[in-house]
Amino acid sequence: MSIPAATLAARPPTGGFDPDGVYAACIEVIEGIPAGDAAKPVCEAAREAFQECLDSPSPPENCDEAARRTIDGLESGGDVPDQP
């Protein structure tokens, strides 16, 4: 599966993600599925969790990896992993 355009846009030049980009990538993944509207709170929670990760003492690379795992999980239709 190709990387959604919003996912690529979420990555600033440093290669990391930003909270709004994580949300946009999540929305792009759920668009068009029957339960897409019901899944929007999941995207909002992912954005908030990513911001909390960035605000924590955790290295930003850990937050980027968590964002990648979340988006990959959504794309594959599988479970979204727990956030660090």
C-alpha positions, 0 to 999 in steps of 0.5 A, a space after each residue: 500500500 502506498 503512503 497517503 499524501 497526507 502522511 508525506 505532508 505530515 513530515 516536516 523537512 527533519 523527517 518527523 511528523 507533527 500532530 496535525 499531519 498525523 490527524 490528516 493522515 489518519 483522516 485520509 486513511 479512513 475516508 471512504 470507509 463505511 464507519 469513517 465518520 465514527 472513526 474520526 474520534 480515533 484520529 483526534 485521539 491520535 493527534 492528542 496522543 502524538 502531541 503529548 508524546 512530543 511534550 514528554 521527555 521521550 525522544 521525538 524519534 519514538 513519537 515518529 515511530 508511534 505515528 508510523 505504527 498507528 498509520 500503518 495499523 489503520 492502513 492495514 485495517 488492523 489494530 492500532 498499537 498502544 502509544 508509548 
